[in-house]
Amino acid sequence: MTKDLLFAARGLRKRPGFTIIATLTLALGIGACTAIFSVVNAVLLRPLPYADSQRLVVVWGELRARHVDDWPFSSPDYRDLRLQSTNVFDDIAGFSAAGRVPLSDKSGEPEQILVAAMTFNGFKVLGARLLIGRDFTEEDAVPQAQPQPGQPPPPRLPQIAVISNGLWKRRFGGDPAIVGQSVDLGGGRAQIVGVLGPEFELLFAPRANLERTPDMWTAARINYETANRNNVQWRLVGRLKPGTTPEQAQTQVDRVADDLRKAFPIKTTAGLYFHVVPMHDDLVRDVRPAIVSLMGAVGFVLLIACANVANLFIVRASGRGRELAVCAAIGGTRWQLVRQMLAESLLIAAGGTVVGIVLARGGVQLLLSLAPKDVPRLTGIAVDPTALSFAIVAGALTAMLCGIVPALRASRADVMDVLRSAGGRASGLRGGRTVRNSVVVAEVALSFVLLVGAGLMLRSVLALQRVDPGYDPRNVLTFLLPARQPQEGQREAFNRQMRARLAAIPGVVSVTAALPLPLDGTLINGRWGTEAAVNDPSKFRQADFHVVLPGYFEAMKTRLIAGRTFTDADNHVDDPKAGAPRLVVIDDQVAALAFPNEPAVGRRLLLRAITPEPEWFEVIGVVGHQRHAGLATPGPEAVFFTDAYFGHGTAGRWAVRTAGDPTQIAVAVRAAAKEVDPRAVPSEMQPMQAFVDKAMAPIRFTATLIGLFSVVATMLAAIGLYGVLSTIVRQRTAEIGLRMVFGAQPRSILRLVVGEGVRLSAIGMVAGVAGALAANRLIASLLVGVGAADPTTFAGMVVLFGSVVLVASWLPAYRAARLQPMTALREE
């Protein structure tokens, strides 16, 4: 084999053009495959970074009667599930959404940090490592004592906190002495007891709305006896007992959910159920279709590259027919001839693998810059040893795919026929025509499948860009700045002063605040109903709830359909808990469901927001629907409340509409906030267009890569077709010369060669249509406004690919048409 490799290396060195083209073609396919496999490995295949991660499951709530499949848990429901499932779970922990809180200490300026709460056992369930300090204990979660009548209020217990490694280094300079110290969190105190290791992150699917790396975790102080069973906040992770399957855990949680439905009628009418999902499977559920589609697309590119190189080897082997015949004539066995041919493909594949790994490293950096930021474990994507092993295996397989057919084809040539021919070239080229044509048909089919997929994704991106989201995100600056003053009146004054200072900034058109803003990733969900729900709770539905300041709809340019929007008078009460205005604005989806074909303004709705039971609200206005959770689908209906009803300062996400570039007022906004309150620090400042870009990022990312792969595949297929037709022209040189001698015109020669290219491509496109109809099911969940079998897209790709085919066929045909008859006959 060593001699074969040395002989092959000398042969390849003598033909540098063939060697470079074949190596780079394979490098392109192997590099692209390795880069995408790095994503597959990091996101889909690699175990979660937790101890015994295969035993971790996520427990989701469902409200089947209201079509909600990701319902959080209330504190009492969490306690019941935890205590009644000890036979299948080692333990169950709860995690809550993070919020921005001002941190103050003696080390520097106040800083807005992300603080999230967990049940005291959260780190134990996940198996998290603490760098210094200690983990939470059950004593850290003792609830605050309630004041007794006639007695002074008891001293307030501090929050017990564990901080992230990033905050520890950034804010406290990595000082171990921070453990045991207390810091101020917006008026309350937090005692730091530990620092997490740098590798820790909470890996939940984006729909859970949980921060992966909050700056601080606190142990929630919950009084389970007085907690409202209808107030939900917890996302649950359970650790299964050794040997317990998710199916067994599901059986147990079904029993708990059934008991809760029997004990609480509202849970029956809402259709409360629980479902258990392995944590890894749940994490990648939303991104798996896109990643699998990309891996399939890049696999097609590699196959097309292999087909191209195989055709090159077939042509090369045909040209070496006399050489191989001489080897056979002097005693060379068929295996020796095959081995010699395979040695060349092995060297080409090895070179392609090395160059491909270099390309893959650059490709990974490109993927990281293009990929949506909510792809789980994005930072773990790298050309690591696993990816290198994949590249080596891919290289070995390509060596076999590229070399085996040409080697077998060349090794069985008839020795005497080849030796009798005039030099062996023409007879060699005549061999293998069927194989070469079949390879081109396969290339065309695979390329067409990719082109159709790219066309569908492109149409989806265009459809998203044409969607009317119900608001205008252009020229809007957003930032997070909730009012943190201890008194209700102080928070109301803060909001009023902030609106006035922001409105006074040159170029500002309007100012508002909300919680949440559309597409900001936050969700508030609650139930609503009409009079029919009073006697039949099953008539309740779920809707998105929004807390807004007056002027919100005008600032967002949301269409007012009927009635009016909120005014300052609607948002001012002395005691919001006792006398908050029971007024709401609803969107047209709620109006159509609640009052079909009737005016909604002036009617009443039953809403459960901050009270234990639903309350009656008067509808004062109807606005156009806003797409909040995403752009691809309309999403749930929405109800809008005043900030005063929830307590002034709840609407903490500000939106400032400007006459020009909103980023130009960022400095002025920070200065205005400091003027109102020196401790006020705006955070997460960005144009609202960034929310739109983030919402479009997943489909744009997939469309970009599939489009890129389809262009590469189409170019490779066109090159392959060009090569086959060029070989056909060489094979039929004498025939073409004779045709011209007997009067054939150049036009007929053009039609002859182009017709052969069109025939092969037509067969490939027919196969490609069937393949695309089957393969497009993989990307069906990613499409927006277009079906997987969209006839317009298929027809457009036929025209586009047909144009490429005509160009690839015309070049060798033009050369054939310009042959001089006598020269052609003399060469043959």
Stockholm file with secondary structure:
# STOCKHOLM 1.0

chainA/1-828         MTKDLLFAARGLRKRPGFTIIATLTLALGIGACTAIFSVVNAVLLRPLPYADSQRLVVVWGELRARHVDDWPFSSPDYRDLRLQSTNVFDDIAGFSAAGRVPLSDKSGEPEQILVAAMTFNGFKVLGARLLIGRDFTEEDAVPQAQPQPGQPPPPRLPQIAVISNGLWKRRFGGDPAIVGQSVDLGGGRAQIVGVLGPEFELLFAPRANLERTPDMWTAARINYETANRNNVQWRLVGRLKPGTTPEQAQTQVDRVADDLRKAFPIKTTAGLYFHVVPMHDDLVRDVRPAIVSLMGAVGFVLLIACANVANLFIVRASGRGRELAVCAAIGGTRWQLVRQMLAESLLIAAGGTVVGIVLARGGVQLLLSLAPKDVPRLTGIAVDPTALSFAIVAGALTAMLCGIVPALRASRADVMDVLRSAGGRASGLRGGRTVRNSVVVAEVALSFVLLVGAGLMLRSVLALQRVDPGYDPRNVLTFLLPARQPQEGQREAFNRQMRARLAAIPGVVSVTAALPLPLDGTLINGRWGTEAAVNDPSKFRQADFHVVLPGYFEAMKTRLIAGRTFTDADNHVDDPKAGAPRLVVIDDQVAALAFPNEPAVGRRLLLRAITPEPEWFEVIGVVGHQRHAGLATPGPEAVFFTDAYFGHGTAGRWAVRTAGDPTQIAVAVRAAAKEVDPRAVPSEMQPMQAFVDKAMAPIRFTATLIGLFSVVATMLAAIGLYGVLSTIVRQRTAEIGLRMVFGAQPRSILRLVVGEGVRLSAIGMVAGVAGALAANRLIASLLVGVGAADPTTFAGMVVLFGSVVLVASWLPAYRAARLQPMTALREE
#=GR chainA/1-828 SS CHHHHHHHHHHHHHCHHHHHHHHHHHHHHHHHHHHHHHHIIIIIISCCSSTTGGGEEEEEEEEGGGTEEEECEEHHHHHHHHHHCTTTEEEEEEECCCEEEEEEETTEEEEEEEEEEECTTHHHHHTCCEEEECCCCGGGGCCCCCCCTTSCCCCCCCEEEEECHHHHHHHHTTCGGGTTCEEEETTEEEEEEEEECTTCCCCCCGGGCCCSSCSEEEECCCCTTTSCTTCEEEEEEEEECTTCCHHHHHHHHHHHHHHHHHHCHHHHHHTEEEEEEEHHHHHHTTTHHHHHHHHHHHHHHHHHHHHHHHHHHHHHHHHTHHHHHHHHHTTCCHHHHHHHHHHHHHHHHHHHHHHHHHHHHHHHHHHHHHSCTTSTTGGGCSCCHHHHHHHHHHHHHHHHHHHHHHHHHHHTCCHHHHHHSSSSHHHHHHTTHHHHHHHHHHHHHHHHHHHHHHHHHHHHHHHHHHCCCSSCCTTEEEEECCCCCSSHHHHHHHHHHHHHHHHTSTTEEEEEEEESCTTSSCCCEEEEECTHHHHCGGGCEEEEEEEECTTHHHHHTCCEEEECCCCGGGGCCSCHHHHCCCEEEEEHHHHHHHSTTSCCTTCEEEEESSSSSCEEEEEEEEECCCCCSCSSSCCSCEEEEEHHHHCTTCCCEEEEEESSCGGGGHHHHHHHHHHHCTTCCCEEEEETHHHHHHHHHHHHHHHHHHHHHHHHHHHHHHHHHHHHHHHHHHHTHHHHHHHHHTTCCHHHHHHHHHHHHHHHHHHHHHHHHHHHHHHGGGGGGGCSSSCTTCHHHHHHHHHHHHHHHHHHHHHHHHHHHTCCHHHHHHHC
#=GC SS_cons         CHHHHHHHHHHHHHCHHHHHHHHHHHHHHHHHHHHHHHHIIIIIISCCSSTTGGGEEEEEEEEGGGTEEEECEEHHHHHHHHHHCTTTEEEEEEECCCEEEEEEETTEEEEEEEEEEECTTHHHHHTCCEEEECCCCGGGGCCCCCCCTTSCCCCCCCEEEEECHHHHHHHHTTCGGGTTCEEEETTEEEEEEEEECTTCCCCCCGGGCCCSSCSEEEECCCCTTTSCTTCEEEEEEEEECTTCCHHHHHHHHHHHHHHHHHHCHHHHHHTEEEEEEEHHHHHHTTTHHHHHHHHHHHHHHHHHHHHHHHHHHHHHHHHTHHHHHHHHHTTCCHHHHHHHHHHHHHHHHHHHHHHHHHHHHHHHHHHHHHSCTTSTTGGGCSCCHHHHHHHHHHHHHHHHHHHHHHHHHHHTCCHHHHHHSSSSHHHHHHTTHHHHHHHHHHHHHHHHHHHHHHHHHHHHHHHHHHCCCSSCCTTEEEEECCCCCSSHHHHHHHHHHHHHHHHTSTTEEEEEEEESCTTSSCCCEEEEECTHHHHCGGGCEEEEEEEECTTHHHHHTCCEEEECCCCGGGGCCSCHHHHCCCEEEEEHHHHHHHSTTSCCTTCEEEEESSSSSCEEEEEEEEECCCCCSCSSSCCSCEEEEEHHHHCTTCCCEEEEEESSCGGGGHHHHHHHHHHHCTTCCCEEEEETHHHHHHHHHHHHHHHHHHHHHHHHHHHHHHHHHHHHHHHHHHHTHHHHHHHHHTTCCHHHHHHHHHHHHHHHHHHHHHHHHHHHHHHGGGGGGGCSSSCTTCHHHHHHHHHHHHHHHHHHHHHHHHHHHTCCHHHHHHHC
//
